[in-house]
Amino acid sequence: QVQLVESGGGLVQAGGSLRLSCVASGRSYNRYAMGWFRQPQGKERQLVAAISWTGGNTYYADSVKGRFTIARNNIQDTLYLQMNSLQPEDSAVYYCAAQSTMSWTNYYTEARDYDDWGQGTQVTVSS
């Protein structure tokens, strides 16, 4: 397992930017794919973006393509989500997730594929 701690959430006006970070620690496996999910109030958790172990392969939900960027620094064990042009519909609790993998290039797009989750960070976008 790996412990995940998110940070960087907050309140921002529409059109603004935020960068979320997720620091991983205590990992007991060599490689892990990661993802960012979000859960708007009263709705189900949904994938925002996913990234492979190497960072070379990424996936984005259609709703964030062109506005959000997922990246990782494996030396610092940190996952990032740069969010630009934020809109009120982006408001949610954002979670990072990790899943051990034997693959250098695979990512996962379903919440059920991930074993480890952070506690979440709130992002609120005002109109």
Secondary structure, DSSP 8 states (H G I E B T S, - for coil): --EEEEE--EEEETT--EEEEEEEES--SS-EEEEEEEE-TTS--EEEEEE-SSS--EEE-TTTTTTEEEEEETTTTEEEEEE-S--GGG-EEEEEEEEE-S-SS----SGGG--EE---EEEEEE-
